[in-house]
Amino acid sequence: MFGISIEIVSKLAGQVGFVVLPRRWVVERTLAWINQHRRCVRDYERHPEHHEAMVRWAMIHTISRRLTR
């Protein structure tokens, strides 16, 4: 419906140590940006909808700061 495909990237069989996985840095970078906001670090919200709103607010704030620099 939306034209989105999801690819799950897992560790290689027998992998030992660190190996860069494709596009994983995008997820880790985004989570790091979200965790810069205090209310998103801990689970303060009672309802999932409230937490979703806080994550959206955090991303809007982060992206707007990056666009106006």
C-alpha positions as CSV (number, residue, x, y, z in Angstrom):
1,M,0.0,0.0,0.0
2,F,2.8,2.5,0.9
3,G,5.5,1.0,-1.3
4,I,7.8,0.3,1.7
5,S,9.8,-2.8,2.1
6,I,11.5,-3.9,5.3
7,E,14.7,-5.9,5.3
8,I,15.8,-7.5,8.6
9,V,19.5,-7.6,8.9
10,S,20.9,-10.2,11.3
11,K,24.3,-11.4,12.3
12,L,26.2,-13.8,10.0
13,A,26.4,-17.4,11.1
14,G,29.6,-17.8,13.2
15,Q,30.3,-14.1,13.4
16,V,32.8,-13.1,16.1
17,G,33.5,-9.5,16.9
18,F,32.2,-6.3,15.3
19,V,31.1,-6.2,11.7
20,V,29.3,-3.2,10.1
21,L,25.8,-4.2,9.1
22,P,24.1,-2.3,6.2
23,R,22.0,0.7,7.1
24,R,22.0,-0.2,10.8
25,W,23.7,3.1,11.6
26,V,20.6,5.0,10.5
27,V,18.5,3.3,13.2
28,E,21.2,3.8,15.9
29,R,21.6,7.4,14.9
30,T,17.9,8.1,15.1
31,L,17.6,6.4,18.5
32,A,20.5,8.5,19.8
33,W,18.8,11.7,18.6
34,I,15.6,10.7,20.4
35,N,17.5,9.9,23.6
36,Q,18.9,13.4,23.8
37,H,15.4,14.5,25.1
38,R,14.8,13.7,28.7
39,R,11.2,12.5,28.5
40,C,12.2,10.0,25.8
41,V,15.0,8.4,27.8
42,R,12.8,6.8,30.5
43,D,9.2,5.5,30.2
44,Y,7.5,8.4,32.0
45,E,4.3,8.2,30.0
46,R,1.3,6.1,31.1
47,H,-0.2,5.6,27.6
48,P,1.7,4.6,24.4
49,E,0.0,7.5,22.5
50,H,1.6,10.0,24.9
51,H,5.1,8.4,24.4
52,E,4.5,8.5,20.6
53,A,3.7,12.2,20.8
54,M,6.9,12.8,22.8
55,V,9.0,10.9,20.2
56,R,7.4,12.9,17.4
57,W,8.0,16.2,19.3
58,A,11.7,15.2,19.9
59,M,12.2,14.4,16.2
60,I,10.5,17.6,15.1
61,H,12.6,19.6,17.5
62,T,15.8,17.9,16.3
63,I,15.1,18.2,12.6
64,S,14.0,21.9,12.9
65,R,17.3,22.7,14.8
66,R,19.3,21.0,12.1
67,L,17.5,22.8,9.3
68,T,17.9,26.3,10.8
69,R,21.6,26.1,11.6
